[in-house]
Amino acid sequence: MIEMRDVGFGYHGQAELLSGMTLTLQQGMFHFLTGPSGSGKTTLLRLCFADLLPTSGQMTAFGHDMRGLSRDDIADLRRRVGVVHQDPQFLDHLPLAENVALPLTVASEPVDMEALRDLLGWVQLTQHARTLPPSLSGGERQRAALARAVILSPDLVLADEPTGNLDWDMSMRLMQLLIELNKSGKTVLVATHDLNLIRAAKAQVTARVLRISGGSLQLAGADL
């Protein structure tokens, strides 16, 4: 699905932030990515959906070299990768249901209203279908962002600190949805600094824990 071989990345004019990264994200796997703020977690996730391209090493996505992708190839890749950002952005003048359906609209695909209702029901937001985003709580916004990320039925779901602004109960509620996605066959990669959240989730799902330290990627040990 996603393979990195000795991948490095550095922002223009700066030393490499990440180097020597080797990682394979296979179908149906659940990964956590941890590390201190500024260590490169978000950068690694951006590499996975071609928002950034590696500056060294080899990286493939669904069998294609990331550095050889055309604009159309990148668009196809992003249909197969759903992304949940820490601070999800919405179009505030559109009701929630239309925001969630935006990926379909952008892809010029018809909106199946029954499927959309089912998706909103899954994230427990049916009653907010016509609510404008500014009226939503933090937990509701994150669940809406997850619904939007999976509406195209991607193979891979990336979540960048999705619980960073949520309390514990809301964090676990969102994590349960991610675990359900994984159990349905989706590959999931969650970047988080919350080790307690990782420990709680690992009681429910088989997950590998990766740590970025000193610019390199390591498998976290049992001391987590």
The 8 nearest C-alpha neighbors of each residue, nearest first, counted from 0:
[[1, 61, 25, 60, 24, 26, 2, 62],
 [2, 0, 60, 24, 59, 23, 61, 3],
 [3, 1, 23, 59, 58, 22, 24, 60],
 [2, 4, 58, 21, 22, 6, 57, 23],
 [3, 5, 21, 57, 6, 56, 58, 20],
 [4, 6, 19, 20, 56, 21, 3, 7],
 [7, 5, 56, 20, 19, 4, 55, 3],
 [6, 8, 18, 55, 17, 54, 19, 53],
 [7, 9, 54, 53, 17, 15, 16, 18],
 [10, 8, 15, 16, 14, 13, 11, 54],
 [9, 11, 13, 12, 8, 15, 14, 16],
 [12, 10, 13, 9, 14, 15, 8, 54],
 [11, 13, 10, 14, 9, 15, 16, 8],
 [14, 12, 10, 11, 9, 15, 16, 8],
 [13, 15, 9, 16, 12, 10, 11, 8],
 [14, 16, 9, 8, 17, 13, 18, 7],
 [17, 15, 9, 214, 8, 14, 39, 18],
 [18, 16, 214, 7, 8, 15, 215, 9],
 [17, 19, 7, 20, 215, 214, 6, 8],
 [18, 20, 5, 6, 7, 215, 21, 17],
 [21, 19, 6, 5, 18, 216, 215, 4],
 [20, 22, 4, 3, 5, 19, 6, 23],
 [21, 23, 3, 2, 20, 24, 4, 1],
 [22, 24, 2, 1, 25, 3, 21, 0],
 [25, 23, 1, 0, 2, 22, 26, 28],
 [24, 26, 0, 28, 23, 27, 186, 1],
 [25, 27, 186, 28, 0, 185, 24, 184],
 [26, 28, 186, 184, 185, 181, 25, 29],
 [29, 27, 186, 26, 25, 187, 30, 24],
 [30, 28, 187, 206, 186, 188, 207, 181],
 [31, 29, 188, 207, 206, 208, 187, 189],
 [30, 32, 208, 189, 188, 190, 209, 207],
 [33, 31, 190, 209, 210, 189, 208, 191],
 [32, 34, 210, 191, 192, 190, 209, 211],
 [33, 35, 211, 210, 38, 192, 212, 36],
 [36, 34, 38, 37, 192, 33, 211, 212],
 [35, 37, 38, 34, 39, 192, 40, 33],
 [36, 38, 39, 35, 40, 34, 41, 16],
 [37, 39, 36, 35, 40, 34, 211, 214],
 [38, 40, 42, 37, 41, 43, 16, 17],
 [41, 39, 43, 42, 38, 190, 44, 32],
 [40, 42, 44, 43, 39, 45, 159, 190],
 [43, 41, 39, 45, 40, 44, 46, 51],
 [44, 42, 46, 40, 45, 41, 39, 47],
 [43, 45, 47, 41, 46, 42, 40, 157],
 [46, 44, 50, 42, 47, 43, 48, 51],
 [45, 47, 51, 49, 43, 44, 48, 52],
 [48, 46, 44, 45, 49, 43, 1, 50],
 [47, 49, 46, 45, 50, 77, 80, 76],
 [50, 48, 51, 46, 47, 52, 45, 73],
 [49, 51, 45, 48, 46, 52, 47, 44],
 [52, 50, 46, 49, 45, 53, 42, 48],
 [51, 53, 46, 49, 66, 54, 50, 65],
 [54, 52, 8, 55, 7, 6, 51, 46],
 [53, 55, 8, 7, 52, 9, 56, 6],
 [56, 54, 7, 6, 53, 8, 57, 5],
 [55, 57, 6, 5, 4, 7, 58, 53],
 [58, 56, 4, 6, 3, 5, 59, 55],
 [57, 59, 3, 2, 65, 64, 4, 6],
 [58, 60, 64, 63, 2, 65, 62, 1],
 [61, 59, 1, 63, 62, 0, 65, 2],
 [60, 62, 0, 63, 1, 59, 76, 2],
 [61, 63, 60, 59, 64, 0, 1, 2],
 [62, 64, 59, 60, 61, 65, 68, 67],
 [65, 63, 59, 67, 66, 58, 60, 68],
 [66, 64, 59, 67, 68, 58, 63, 60],
 [65, 67, 64, 68, 52, 53, 58, 57],
 [68, 66, 64, 65, 69, 63, 72, 59],
 [69, 67, 72, 65, 66, 73, 70, 64],
 [68, 70, 72, 71, 73, 67, 74, 66],
 [69, 71, 73, 72, 74, 68, 75, 67],
 [72, 70, 74, 69, 73, 75, 68, 76],
 [73, 71, 69, 75, 68, 74, 70, 76],
 [72, 74, 76, 70, 75, 71, 68, 77],
 [73, 75, 71, 77, 72, 76, 70, 78],
 [76, 74, 72, 78, 73, 77, 71, 79],
 [77, 75, 73, 79, 78, 74, 72, 80],
 [78, 76, 80, 79, 74, 75, 48, 73],
 [77, 79, 75, 76, 80, 153, 74, 151],
 [78, 80, 153, 77, 76, 154, 155, 81],
 [81, 79, 155, 77, 153, 78, 156, 154],
 [82, 80, 148, 156, 149, 153, 157, 155],
 [81, 83, 157, 148, 158, 156, 84, 80],
 [84, 82, 158, 145, 144, 159, 157, 148],
 [85, 83, 159, 87, 86, 158, 161, 82],
 [84, 86, 161, 160, 159, 87, 163, 83],
 [85, 87, 84, 88, 161, 141, 164, 83],
 [88, 86, 84, 85, 144, 89, 83, 141],
 [87, 89, 86, 90, 144, 84, 91, 140],
 [90, 88, 91, 98, 132, 87, 93, 95],
 [91, 89, 92, 93, 98, 88, 132, 94],
 [90, 92, 132, 93, 89, 131, 133, 94],
 [91, 93, 90, 131, 94, 132, 89, 133],
 [94, 92, 91, 90, 97, 131, 98, 95],
 [95, 93, 131, 129, 130, 97, 96, 98],
 [94, 96, 98, 128, 97, 130, 131, 129],
 [97, 95, 128, 99, 98, 94, 100, 129],
 [96, 98, 100, 99, 95, 94, 93, 101],
 [99, 97, 95, 101, 100, 96, 93, 94],
 [98, 100, 147, 96, 97, 101, 95, 146],
 [99, 101, 97, 98, 103, 102, 96, 147],
 [100, 102, 104, 98, 103, 99, 105, 97],
 [103, 101, 105, 104, 100, 106, 151, 147],
 [104, 102, 106, 108, 101, 105, 100, 107],
 [103, 105, 101, 107, 106, 102, 108, 100],
 [106, 104, 102, 107, 103, 101, 108, 100],
 [105, 107, 103, 104, 108, 102, 101, 78],
 [108, 106, 104, 105, 103, 109, 102, 110],
 [107, 109, 103, 106, 104, 110, 105, 102],
 [110, 108, 111, 107, 103, 104, 106, 112],
 [109, 111, 112, 108, 103, 100, 115, 104],
 [112, 110, 114, 113, 115, 109, 116, 108],
 [111, 113, 115, 114, 110, 116, 117, 109],
 [112, 114, 116, 115, 111, 117, 118, 110],
 [115, 113, 117, 111, 116, 112, 118, 110],
 [114, 116, 112, 118, 117, 113, 111, 119],
 [117, 115, 113, 119, 118, 114, 120, 112],
 [118, 116, 120, 114, 115, 119, 121, 113],
 [119, 117, 121, 115, 120, 116, 114, 146],
 [120, 118, 124, 125, 116, 122, 121, 117],
 [119, 121, 123, 117, 125, 118, 122, 124],
 [120, 122, 118, 119, 123, 117, 124, 146],
 [121, 123, 119, 120, 124, 142, 118, 146],
 [124, 122, 120, 121, 125, 119, 126, 142],
 [123, 125, 119, 127, 126, 122, 120, 128],
 [126, 124, 119, 120, 127, 128, 123, 116],
 [125, 127, 124, 128, 129, 123, 130, 120],
 [128, 126, 130, 124, 125, 129, 95, 96],
 [127, 129, 96, 95, 125, 130, 126, 94],
 [130, 128, 94, 127, 95, 96, 131, 126],
 [131, 129, 127, 94, 95, 128, 132, 134],
 [130, 132, 94, 133, 95, 134, 91, 93],
 [131, 133, 134, 135, 91, 95, 130, 89],
 [134, 132, 135, 131, 91, 136, 130, 89],
 [135, 133, 132, 131, 136, 130, 91, 140],
 [136, 134, 132, 133, 139, 140, 137, 131],
 [137, 135, 139, 138, 140, 134, 133, 132],
 [136, 138, 140, 139, 141, 165, 135, 164],
 [137, 139, 141, 140, 136, 169, 142, 165],
 [138, 140, 136, 142, 141, 137, 135, 143],
 [141, 139, 143, 137, 138, 142, 135, 144],
 [140, 142, 144, 138, 143, 139, 145, 137],
 [143, 141, 145, 139, 144, 140, 122, 138],
 [142, 144, 140, 146, 141, 145, 139, 147],
 [143, 145, 141, 147, 142, 146, 83, 140],
 [144, 146, 148, 142, 143, 147, 83, 141],
 [147, 145, 143, 149, 148, 144, 150, 142],
 [146, 148, 99, 144, 150, 145, 149, 143],
 [149, 147, 81, 145, 82, 146, 150, 144],
 [148, 150, 152, 146, 151, 147, 81, 153],
 [149, 151, 147, 152, 148, 146, 100, 102],
 [152, 150, 149, 153, 78, 103, 102, 148],
 [153, 151, 149, 150, 154, 79, 81, 78],
 [154, 152, 79, 80, 155, 151, 81, 149],
 [153, 155, 79, 185, 80, 186, 152, 156],
 [154, 156, 186, 80, 153, 185, 187, 81],
 [157, 155, 81, 187, 80, 82, 186, 188],
 [158, 156, 82, 188, 189, 187, 81, 83],
 [159, 157, 83, 189, 161, 82, 84, 190],
 [158, 160, 190, 84, 161, 85, 189, 83],
 [159, 161, 191, 85, 163, 190, 162, 158],
 [162, 160, 85, 159, 158, 163, 84, 83],
 [163, 161, 170, 165, 160, 164, 85, 173],
 [162, 164, 160, 161, 165, 85, 191, 193],
 [163, 165, 162, 166, 137, 161, 85, 138],
 [166, 164, 162, 170, 163, 169, 138, 137],
 [165, 167, 169, 168, 170, 164, 162, 163],
 [166, 168, 170, 169, 171, 165, 196, 162],
 [167, 169, 171, 170, 166, 172, 165, 173],
 [168, 170, 172, 171, 166, 167, 165, 138],
 [171, 169, 167, 162, 173, 168, 172, 165],
 [172, 170, 174, 168, 173, 169, 175, 167],
 [171, 173, 169, 175, 170, 174, 168, 176],
 [174, 172, 176, 170, 175, 171, 169, 177],
 [173, 175, 171, 177, 176, 172, 170, 178],
 [176, 174, 178, 172, 173, 177, 171, 179],
 [175, 177, 179, 173, 174, 178, 180, 172],
 [178, 176, 174, 180, 179, 175, 181, 173],
 [177, 179, 175, 181, 180, 176, 174, 182],
 [180, 178, 176, 182, 181, 177, 175, 183],
 [181, 179, 177, 183, 178, 182, 185, 176],
 [180, 182, 185, 178, 184, 183, 179, 186],
 [181, 183, 179, 184, 180, 178, 185, 27],
 [184, 182, 180, 181, 185, 179, 27, 178],
 [185, 183, 27, 181, 182, 186, 180, 26],
 [186, 184, 181, 27, 154, 180, 155, 183],
 [185, 187, 27, 155, 28, 26, 181, 29],
 [188, 186, 29, 156, 155, 157, 30, 181],
 [187, 189, 30, 157, 31, 29, 158, 156],
 [190, 188, 158, 31, 32, 157, 159, 191],
 [189, 191, 32, 159, 160, 31, 33, 158],
 [192, 190, 160, 33, 193, 32, 189, 159],
 [191, 193, 33, 194, 34, 35, 190, 160],
 [194, 192, 196, 191, 195, 197, 33, 163],
 [193, 195, 197, 196, 192, 198, 223, 191],
 [196, 194, 198, 197, 193, 199, 200, 192],
 [197, 195, 199, 194, 193, 198, 200, 171],
 [196, 198, 194, 200, 195, 199, 201, 193],
 [197, 199, 195, 201, 196, 200, 194, 202],
 [200, 198, 196, 197, 202, 201, 195, 203],
 [199, 201, 197, 202, 203, 198, 196, 204],
 [202, 200, 204, 198, 203, 199, 197, 205],
 [201, 203, 200, 199, 204, 198, 205, 197],
 [204, 202, 201, 200, 205, 199, 178, 175],
 [205, 203, 201, 206, 202, 200, 178, 29],
 [204, 206, 201, 29, 203, 207, 202, 28],
 [207, 205, 29, 30, 204, 201, 208, 31],
 [206, 208, 30, 31, 209, 29, 205, 218],
 [207, 209, 31, 219, 30, 32, 218, 206],
 [210, 208, 218, 32, 219, 217, 31, 33],
 [209, 211, 33, 217, 34, 219, 32, 216],
 [212, 210, 216, 34, 215, 214, 217, 38],
 [211, 213, 214, 215, 210, 34, 216, 38],
 [212, 214, 215, 211, 38, 17, 216, 16],
 [215, 213, 17, 212, 16, 18, 211, 38],
 [214, 216, 212, 211, 18, 213, 17, 20],
 [217, 215, 211, 20, 210, 212, 209, 214],
 [218, 216, 210, 209, 219, 211, 215, 212],
 [217, 219, 209, 210, 208, 220, 216, 207],
 [220, 218, 209, 208, 210, 217, 223, 221],
 [221, 219, 222, 223, 218, 208, 217, 209],
 [220, 222, 223, 219, 208, 218, 198, 207],
 [223, 221, 220, 219, 194, 198, 208, 218],
 [222, 221, 220, 219, 194, 198, 208, 197]]
